Amino acid sequence: MIFIRIPKMVRATYKGLILLIGLALFSGALFYILEGEHSLRESLYWAVITMTTVGYGDITPATIGGQIISVILACFGILLYGYLGAMIVSIIMESSLSGVFGMNKAKYKNHFVICGWNSLSDVVLSELLTEKDRQIAVITEEQDDIVLIKRMGDPKTVFPIYGDPSKQDILEQANINEASVVILSTADDSKNLITALHIRELAPQARIIVRTNRAELKKTMKIAGVTYVVTPDVMAGRLIASAAFEPEVANFIEDVTSATDVGGFDIRQHLISEKHTGTVLEVSRKIKEKTKTTLIGIAKKKAVGGITGLKWDVFPNPDDNMKVKAGDMVILLGNDEQFKKVEDYLGSNQGR
């Protein structure tokens, strides 16, 4: 970490360093002229030793002028070294405190950004961290949350930032222009909308997911360039209603939508290559035979029909005769062990 701060130290202290070198050269040359009995090399050596207040005593001034220069040089040396030392310590402390209080800039690329920290963001971060090597920057408006967020992962995977996510400079601090997915999770719908507009301008390639408390804002969010709009209250209401008269279905949904339950089941999507194309019946049979996972849906880019999302149409329980082409996504149900076999068999990681 100290090596990262060296360029900043040089920029902040270069004037002091130039003054230090200049003073050593000037006083050494003056000592050489006044004393007369020492070489220029010895005079410069004397100047440096005197400035550091080491004072070996091997070279001492014999004239009044040389003695006056020695006193002045020693005083200036103490002041300059003190100034430079204070500057270096200040830079190190500033950098350390910036990290503690979430004021550094993220260096991640092709990463996830979560805007807003609350109980929902906590769950989202926990789920995202189940994927190895996934990097996530988290923006919070509460400085006390920085420590809590840091505890969720290590600096290689989780980077907390303190600030208002609707401000462009805070988004740039999260390296938003290099992000692949941005999740807007603040409780303020208007702030989420403003943030979405900023992100669409700064990171046109990013997939934007927004949490909103009002279902009627879905269309407005879509117009603002949001990829997917989530209404937690609506989703929770559906799950509660399901639990009221079909509790096993509710338990099933809760199990397959969580990646944090070790050994539990999950739903994941994988890209299909030319090598694994065919009809749904053929593809599902081969996947079942090789991995024991169950095909429950197909996603096609820019297709017609189904449950439409941005650029992708999803077909739950697809017809056996539907063609599965290269570039399509298969949606599978399985556990961790089975999905490892899926990755080996299909040669693709989950998601897109």
Contacts in CASP RR format, 6 or more apart in sequence:
PFRMAT RR
TARGET T0000
AUTHOR 0000-0000-0000
METHOD contacts of the structure
MODEL  1
MIFIRIPKMVRATYKGLILLIGLALFSGALFYILEGEHSLRESLYWAVIT
MTTVGYGDITPATIGGQIISVILACFGILLYGYLGAMIVSIIMESSLSGV
FGMNKAKYKNHFVICGWNSLSDVVLSELLTEKDRQIAVITEEQDDIVLIK
RMGDPKTVFPIYGDPSKQDILEQANINEASVVILSTADDSKNLITALHIR
ELAPQARIIVRTNRAELKKTMKIAGVTYVVTPDVMAGRLIASAAFEPEVA
NFIEDVTSATDVGGFDIRQHLISEKHTGTVLEVSRKIKEKTKTTLIGIAK
KKAVGGITGLKWDVFPNPDDNMKVKAGDMVILLGNDEQFKKVEDYLGSNQ
GR
1 95 0 8 1.000
2 92 0 8 1.000
4 95 0 8 1.000
5 91 0 8 1.000
5 92 0 8 1.000
5 95 0 8 1.000
8 91 0 8 1.000
8 95 0 8 1.000
9 87 0 8 1.000
9 88 0 8 1.000
9 91 0 8 1.000
10 17 0 8 1.000
12 87 0 8 1.000
12 91 0 8 1.000
13 84 0 8 1.000
13 87 0 8 1.000
13 88 0 8 1.000
16 80 0 8 1.000
16 83 0 8 1.000
16 84 0 8 1.000
17 84 0 8 1.000
19 80 0 8 1.000
20 51 0 8 1.000
20 77 0 8 1.000
20 80 0 8 1.000
20 81 0 8 1.000
20 84 0 8 1.000
23 47 0 8 1.000
23 51 0 8 1.000
23 73 0 8 1.000
23 76 0 8 1.000
23 77 0 8 1.000
23 80 0 8 1.000
24 44 0 8 1.000
24 47 0 8 1.000
24 48 0 8 1.000
24 51 0 8 1.000
25 44 0 8 1.000
25 47 0 8 1.000
27 47 0 8 1.000
27 50 0 8 1.000
27 51 0 8 1.000
27 69 0 8 1.000
27 73 0 8 1.000
28 40 0 8 1.000
28 43 0 8 1.000
28 44 0 8 1.000
28 46 0 8 1.000
28 47 0 8 1.000
29 40 0 8 1.000
29 43 0 8 1.000
30 69 0 8 1.000
31 38 0 8 1.000
31 43 0 8 1.000
31 46 0 8 1.000
31 47 0 8 1.000
31 61 0 8 1.000
31 66 0 8 1.000
31 69 0 8 1.000
32 38 0 8 1.000
32 39 0 8 1.000
32 40 0 8 1.000
32 43 0 8 1.000
34 61 0 8 1.000
34 63 0 8 1.000
34 65 0 8 1.000
34 66 0 8 1.000
34 69 0 8 1.000
35 43 0 8 1.000
35 61 0 8 1.000
35 62 0 8 1.000
35 63 0 8 1.000
35 66 0 8 1.000
37 62 0 8 1.000
38 46 0 8 1.000
38 59 0 8 1.000
42 59 0 8 1.000
45 59 0 8 1.000
46 59 0 8 1.000
47 73 0 8 1.000
49 55 0 8 1.000
49 56 0 8 1.000
49 59 0 8 1.000
50 70 0 8 1.000
50 73 0 8 1.000
50 74 0 8 1.000
51 73 0 8 1.000
51 74 0 8 1.000
51 76 0 8 1.000
51 77 0 8 1.000
51 80 0 8 1.000
51 81 0 8 1.000
52 77 0 8 1.000
52 81 0 8 1.000
53 74 0 8 1.000
53 77 0 8 1.000
53 78 0 8 1.000
61 67 0 8 1.000
61 69 0 8 1.000
61 70 0 8 1.000
95 104 0 8 1.000
97 103 0 8 1.000
98 104 0 8 1.000
100 146 0 8 1.000
101 143 0 8 1.000
101 146 0 8 1.000
101 162 0 8 1.000
102 143 0 8 1.000
102 146 0 8 1.000
102 160 0 8 1.000
102 161 0 8 1.000
102 162 0 8 1.000
103 161 0 8 1.000
103 162 0 8 1.000
103 173 0 8 1.000
104 159 0 8 1.000
104 161 0 8 1.000
104 173 0 8 1.000
105 172 0 8 1.000
105 173 0 8 1.000
105 175 0 8 1.000
106 137 0 8 1.000
106 159 0 8 1.000
106 161 0 8 1.000
106 173 0 8 1.000
106 174 0 8 1.000
106 175 0 8 1.000
107 175 0 8 1.000
108 135 0 8 1.000
108 136 0 8 1.000
108 137 0 8 1.000
108 159 0 8 1.000
108 175 0 8 1.000
108 178 0 8 1.000
108 179 0 8 1.000
109 175 0 8 1.000
109 178 0 8 1.000
110 135 0 8 1.000
110 178 0 8 1.000
110 179 0 8 1.000
110 180 0 8 1.000
111 134 0 8 1.000
111 135 0 8 1.000
111 136 0 8 1.000
111 137 0 8 1.000
111 175 0 8 1.000
111 178 0 8 1.000
111 179 0 8 1.000
111 180 0 8 1.000
112 128 0 8 1.000
112 134 0 8 1.000
112 135 0 8 1.000
112 136 0 8 1.000
112 137 0 8 1.000
112 179 0 8 1.000
112 180 0 8 1.000
112 181 0 8 1.000
112 182 0 8 1.000
112 183 0 8 1.000
113 136 0 8 1.000
113 137 0 8 1.000
113 138 0 8 1.000
113 139 0 8 1.000
113 171 0 8 1.000
113 174 0 8 1.000
113 176 0 8 1.000
113 179 0 8 1.000
113 181 0 8 1.000
113 182 0 8 1.000
113 183 0 8 1.000
114 121 0 8 1.000
114 124 0 8 1.000
114 125 0 8 1.000
114 136 0 8 1.000
114 137 0 8 1.000
114 138 0 8 1.000
114 139 0 8 1.000
114 183 0 8 1.000
114 185 0 8 1.000
115 139 0 8 1.000
115 165 0 8 1.000
115 182 0 8 1.000
115 183 0 8 1.000
115 184 0 8 1.000
115 185 0 8 1.000
115 186 0 8 1.000
115 192 0 8 1.000
115 195 0 8 1.000
116 138 0 8 1.000
116 139 0 8 1.000
116 140 0 8 1.000
116 141 0 8 1.000
116 165 0 8 1.000
116 184 0 8 1.000
116 185 0 8 1.000
116 186 0 8 1.000
117 138 0 8 1.000
117 139 0 8 1.000
117 140 0 8 1.000
117 141 0 8 1.000
117 142 0 8 1.000
117 145 0 8 1.000
117 148 0 8 1.000
117 149 0 8 1.000
117 185 0 8 1.000
118 185 0 8 1.000
118 186 0 8 1.000
118 187 0 8 1.000
120 185 0 8 1.000
120 211 0 8 1.000
120 232 0 8 1.000
121 138 0 8 1.000
121 183 0 8 1.000
121 185 0 8 1.000
122 152 0 8 1.000
124 183 0 8 1.000
124 185 0 8 1.000
125 136 0 8 1.000
125 138 0 8 1.000
125 149 0 8 1.000
125 152 0 8 1.000
125 158 0 8 1.000
126 152 0 8 1.000
126 260 0 8 1.000
127 258 0 8 1.000
127 259 0 8 1.000
127 260 0 8 1.000
128 134 0 8 1.000
128 136 0 8 1.000
129 136 0 8 1.000
129 152 0 8 1.000
129 153 0 8 1.000
129 157 0 8 1.000
129 158 0 8 1.000
130 259 0 8 1.000
130 260 0 8 1.000
131 259 0 8 1.000
131 350 0 8 1.000
133 157 0 8 1.000
134 157 0 8 1.000
135 156 0 8 1.000
135 157 0 8 1.000
135 158 0 8 1.000
135 159 0 8 1.000
136 157 0 8 1.000
136 158 0 8 1.000
136 159 0 8 1.000
137 159 0 8 1.000
137 160 0 8 1.000
137 161 0 8 1.000
137 174 0 8 1.000
137 175 0 8 1.000
137 179 0 8 1.000
138 149 0 8 1.000
138 158 0 8 1.000
138 159 0 8 1.000
138 160 0 8 1.000
138 161 0 8 1.000
139 161 0 8 1.000
139 162 0 8 1.000
139 163 0 8 1.000
139 165 0 8 1.000
139 170 0 8 1.000
139 171 0 8 1.000
139 174 0 8 1.000
140 146 0 8 1.000
140 149 0 8 1.000
140 160 0 8 1.000
140 161 0 8 1.000
140 162 0 8 1.000
140 163 0 8 1.000
141 162 0 8 1.000
141 163 0 8 1.000
141 164 0 8 1.000
141 165 0 8 1.000
141 186 0 8 1.000
143 162 0 8 1.000
145 160 0 8 1.000
146 160 0 8 1.000
146 162 0 8 1.000
149 158 0 8 1.000
149 160 0 8 1.000
150 158 0 8 1.000
150 160 0 8 1.000
152 158 0 8 1.000
159 174 0 8 1.000
161 170 0 8 1.000
161 173 0 8 1.000
161 174 0 8 1.000
163 170 0 8 1.000
164 170 0 8 1.000
165 171 0 8 1.000
165 184 0 8 1.000
165 186 0 8 1.000
165 191 0 8 1.000
165 195 0 8 1.000
166 191 0 8 1.000
166 194 0 8 1.000
166 195 0 8 1.000
166 198 0 8 1.000
168 198 0 8 1.000
168 202 0 8 1.000
171 195 0 8 1.000
171 198 0 8 1.000
171 199 0 8 1.000
171 202 0 8 1.000
172 202 0 8 1.000
176 182 0 8 1.000
176 199 0 8 1.000
176 202 0 8 1.000
176 203 0 8 1.000
176 206 0 8 1.000
177 202 0 8 1.000
177 203 0 8 1.000
178 203 0 8 1.000
179 203 0 8 1.000
179 206 0 8 1.000
180 205 0 8 1.000
180 206 0 8 1.000
180 207 0 8 1.000
181 206 0 8 1.000
181 207 0 8 1.000
181 208 0 8 1.000
181 209 0 8 1.000
182 199 0 8 1.000
182 203 0 8 1.000
182 206 0 8 1.000
182 207 0 8 1.000
182 208 0 8 1.000
182 209 0 8 1.000
183 209 0 8 1.000
183 210 0 8 1.000
183 211 0 8 1.000
184 192 0 8 1.000
184 195 0 8 1.000
184 196 0 8 1.000
184 208 0 8 1.000
184 209 0 8 1.000
184 210 0 8 1.000
184 211 0 8 1.000
184 226 0 8 1.000
185 211 0 8 1.000
186 192 0 8 1.000
186 195 0 8 1.000
186 211 0 8 1.000
187 213 0 8 1.000
189 212 0 8 1.000
189 213 0 8 1.000
189 214 0 8 1.000
189 217 0 8 1.000
192 210 0 8 1.000
192 211 0 8 1.000
192 212 0 8 1.000
192 221 0 8 1.000
193 217 0 8 1.000
193 220 0 8 1.000
193 221 0 8 1.000
193 224 0 8 1.000
196 208 0 8 1.000
196 210 0 8 1.000
196 221 0 8 1.000
196 224 0 8 1.000
196 225 0 8 1.000
196 226 0 8 1.000
197 224 0 8 1.000
199 206 0 8 1.000
199 208 0 8 1.000
200 208 0 8 1.000
200 224 0 8 1.000
200 225 0 8 1.000
207 227 0 8 1.000
207 228 0 8 1.000
208 225 0 8 1.000
208 226 0 8 1.000
208 227 0 8 1.000
208 228 0 8 1.000
209 226 0 8 1.000
209 227 0 8 1.000
209 228 0 8 1.000
209 229 0 8 1.000
209 230 0 8 1.000
210 221 0 8 1.000
210 226 0 8 1.000
210 228 0 8 1.000
210 229 0 8 1.000
210 230 0 8 1.000
211 230 0 8 1.000
211 231 0 8 1.000
211 232 0 8 1.000
212 218 0 8 1.000
212 221 0 8 1.000
212 229 0 8 1.000
212 230 0 8 1.000
212 231 0 8 1.000
213 231 0 8 1.000
213 232 0 8 1.000
213 233 0 8 1.000
214 231 0 8 1.000
215 231 0 8 1.000
215 234 0 8 1.000
217 229 0 8 1.000
218 229 0 8 1.000
218 231 0 8 1.000
221 229 0 8 1.000
222 229 0 8 1.000
227 310 0 8 1.000
228 309 0 8 1.000
228 310 0 8 1.000
239 250 0 8 1.000
239 253 0 8 1.000
239 254 0 8 1.000
240 250 0 8 1.000
242 249 0 8 1.000
242 250 0 8 1.000
242 253 0 8 1.000
243 250 0 8 1.000
243 251 0 8 1.000
255 261 0 8 1.000
255 264 0 8 1.000
255 265 0 8 1.000
256 265 0 8 1.000
256 266 0 8 1.000
256 267 0 8 1.000
256 333 0 8 1.000
257 266 0 8 1.000
257 267 0 8 1.000
258 264 0 8 1.000
258 266 0 8 1.000
259 266 0 8 1.000
262 336 0 8 1.000
263 335 0 8 1.000
263 336 0 8 1.000
263 337 0 8 1.000
264 335 0 8 1.000
264 336 0 8 1.000
265 333 0 8 1.000
265 334 0 8 1.000
265 335 0 8 1.000
266 333 0 8 1.000
266 334 0 8 1.000
266 335 0 8 1.000
266 336 0 8 1.000
266 339 0 8 1.000
267 296 0 8 1.000
267 331 0 8 1.000
267 332 0 8 1.000
267 333 0 8 1.000
267 334 0 8 1.000
268 331 0 8 1.000
268 332 0 8 1.000
268 334 0 8 1.000
268 339 0 8 1.000
268 342 0 8 1.000
268 350 0 8 1.000
268 351 0 8 1.000
269 299 0 8 1.000
269 329 0 8 1.000
269 330 0 8 1.000
269 331 0 8 1.000
269 332 0 8 1.000
269 350 0 8 1.000
269 351 0 8 1.000
269 352 0 8 1.000
270 329 0 8 1.000
270 330 0 8 1.000
270 332 0 8 1.000
270 342 0 8 1.000
270 343 0 8 1.000
270 346 0 8 1.000
270 348 0 8 1.000
270 349 0 8 1.000
270 350 0 8 1.000
270 351 0 8 1.000
271 327 0 8 1.000
271 328 0 8 1.000
271 329 0 8 1.000
271 346 0 8 1.000
271 348 0 8 1.000
271 351 0 8 1.000
271 352 0 8 1.000
272 283 0 8 1.000
272 324 0 8 1.000
272 325 0 8 1.000
272 326 0 8 1.000
272 327 0 8 1.000
272 328 0 8 1.000
272 329 0 8 1.000
272 330 0 8 1.000
272 346 0 8 1.000
272 348 0 8 1.000
273 326 0 8 1.000
273 327 0 8 1.000
273 346 0 8 1.000
273 347 0 8 1.000
273 348 0 8 1.000
274 326 0 8 1.000
276 283 0 8 1.000
276 286 0 8 1.000
276 324 0 8 1.000
276 345 0 8 1.000
276 346 0 8 1.000
277 283 0 8 1.000
277 323 0 8 1.000
277 324 0 8 1.000
277 325 0 8 1.000
277 326 0 8 1.000
278 323 0 8 1.000
278 324 0 8 1.000
278 325 0 8 1.000
279 320 0 8 1.000
279 321 0 8 1.000
279 322 0 8 1.000
279 323 0 8 1.000
279 324 0 8 1.000
280 295 0 8 1.000
280 298 0 8 1.000
280 318 0 8 1.000
280 319 0 8 1.000
280 320 0 8 1.000
280 321 0 8 1.000
280 322 0 8 1.000
280 324 0 8 1.000
281 320 0 8 1.000
281 321 0 8 1.000
282 324 0 8 1.000
283 295 0 8 1.000
283 324 0 8 1.000
283 330 0 8 1.000
284 294 0 8 1.000
284 295 0 8 1.000
287 293 0 8 1.000
287 295 0 8 1.000
287 330 0 8 1.000
287 332 0 8 1.000
287 342 0 8 1.000
287 345 0 8 1.000
287 346 0 8 1.000
288 294 0 8 1.000
288 295 0 8 1.000
290 341 0 8 1.000
290 345 0 8 1.000
291 332 0 8 1.000
291 338 0 8 1.000
291 339 0 8 1.000
291 341 0 8 1.000
291 342 0 8 1.000
291 345 0 8 1.000
292 334 0 8 1.000
292 338 0 8 1.000
292 341 0 8 1.000
293 332 0 8 1.000
293 333 0 8 1.000
293 334 0 8 1.000
293 338 0 8 1.000
293 339 0 8 1.000
293 341 0 8 1.000
293 342 0 8 1.000
294 332 0 8 1.000
294 333 0 8 1.000
294 334 0 8 1.000
295 330 0 8 1.000
295 331 0 8 1.000
295 332 0 8 1.000
296 316 0 8 1.000
296 317 0 8 1.000
296 331 0 8 1.000
296 332 0 8 1.000
296 333 0 8 1.000
297 314 0 8 1.000
297 315 0 8 1.000
297 316 0 8 1.000
297 317 0 8 1.000
297 318 0 8 1.000
297 330 0 8 1.000
297 331 0 8 1.000
298 314 0 8 1.000
298 315 0 8 1.000
298 318 0 8 1.000
298 322 0 8 1.000
298 324 0 8 1.000
298 328 0 8 1.000
298 329 0 8 1.000
298 330 0 8 1.000
298 331 0 8 1.000
299 312 0 8 1.000
299 313 0 8 1.000
299 314 0 8 1.000
299 315 0 8 1.000
299 328 0 8 1.000
299 329 0 8 1.000
299 330 0 8 1.000
299 331 0 8 1.000
300 312 0 8 1.000
300 313 0 8 1.000
300 315 0 8 1.000
300 325 0 8 1.000
300 328 0 8 1.000
300 329 0 8 1.000
301 311 0 8 1.000
301 312 0 8 1.000
301 327 0 8 1.000
301 328 0 8 1.000
302 311 0 8 1.000
302 312 0 8 1.000
302 313 0 8 1.000
303 312 0 8 1.000
303 313 0 8 1.000
304 313 0 8 1.000
305 313 0 8 1.000
305 315 0 8 1.000
306 313 0 8 1.000
306 314 0 8 1.000
306 315 0 8 1.000
307 313 0 8 1.000
307 314 0 8 1.000
307 315 0 8 1.000
307 316 0 8 1.000
312 329 0 8 1.000
314 331 0 8 1.000
315 322 0 8 1.000
316 331 0 8 1.000
324 330 0 8 1.000
329 351 0 8 1.000
329 352 0 8 1.000
330 346 0 8 1.000
332 339 0 8 1.000
332 342 0 8 1.000
339 350 0 8 1.000
343 349 0 8 1.000
343 350 0 8 1.000
END
